[in-house]
Amino acid sequence: MLHHPTSNPGAGASAAPDAADTLIVSGALVPPGAQDGRWTAPGATRISGAGERVDIIVAGRRIRAIEPHRPDRPAAAGTQVLDARGTAALPGLINAHTHNGMTVMRSYADDMPLMPWLQEKIWPFEARMTPEDVYWSNRLGCIEMIRTGTTCFSDMYWHFEQTATAVRDSGMRAQLAAALADFGAADRAEEQKAVARDVVAARDRFGSRITLAFGPHANYTVSGATLAWLAETAAAADIPLHIHLSETAGEVANCARDTGLRPPAYLDSLGVLGPRTFAAHCVHLDDTEIALLAERGVHALHNPKSNLKLASGGPMRYRDMRAAGVSVLVGTDSVASNNSLDMFEELQFAALLAKHATGDPTVLPAGEALGLATSAAADALRLPIGRIAPGLLADIVLIDLTHPMMFPGHDLAADVIYSANGRAVQSTVCDGQVLMESGVVADEAEIRAEVMGRLGRLVGG
Ligand SMILES: [Zn+2]
């Protein structure tokens, strides 16, 4: 389906360029699913010949029109033309669960049990990180996401102001949850409430690409009273909540021992579960808990690689959750436990794990997987992205169809999910700005050098 500008329905070869156009993505193939978000509809993932090439015309931050490709399309002075011939355009991928500030910890500690890994390696490293380190770690993670076709992510980490500044400077879009944990201490609880009030006060400070959220780390790191206060404050201010939920069997057992309730019921009793709640992992859920998440409209964030690598004790029950009507999104978790931010790989793991866990190869087909990281995630985040259509924000990635991973190209979604990885991304556009063109991100070398200069102090000699 092609969308034409309603303001100029008879536009022909002689039409003058619109002075408002700032970018023309010229000559891309756009599968129907990318345009309407209905990735499981018949034919949604197919692209055929060069005759279906289009020009995506962007005015400012938004897509203005999608028109048949014209190599000789006139462009107003100052309009940027991004050569997209030989590519397929997809909506920018959305990573639903990250801790981008941890990107400097990639391969610092691996192949360890969870608690020694945290206590001996990750927490001491974090204790040495300054707010400025968090800024540069975020810049580094953003480079990787831009290079692998992610334009938006949902994050939880400390130092939300440095995180938001880094993401703003990178050109990416994000929902950034300030990590909050009081460990049951009254003085820490007051500090965390002050941070939450700062989040509310700063929500419009970082521009239109940044949404701020509360990130109570988990039911075992935040006291019940603080969780209830955060839930009430978030609801009053319409602030999203991002939390870890039922990642390991141990935390479920501890919660039941300490509160008499398993984590979903406990959080529900505190008012934490609702349609603005993003719950990471959701590995250890019974049928009643799955029904509860569906009823409350909670978004479950599936992190298959992290769950496998940390041996979190079984796959998230994807088929059962979808059957119950739970909103499921996919995220990488941090590179300390993944170790990549490449959403192509994450979606592949999600699809393979869902099939393996059920013994049913029809579970989580490729088109559906693409939808989880595009239209479904956009709807969950309440952002006008996740589809390539007029009026929506211009978050677009171009996939190189000449790459051997994408050839001969019988089905775009199957190639993207089962064959390709982020190296198939040729160019990345976010909010109408070209962040990567033909594999080049402008400030990558400078960011790498800045991070290298900080590593000696961070690893603690
Ligand atoms: Zn996490």
Residues whose N, C-alpha, C, O or C-beta is under 5 A from the ligand:
A	BS01	ZN	A280 D333
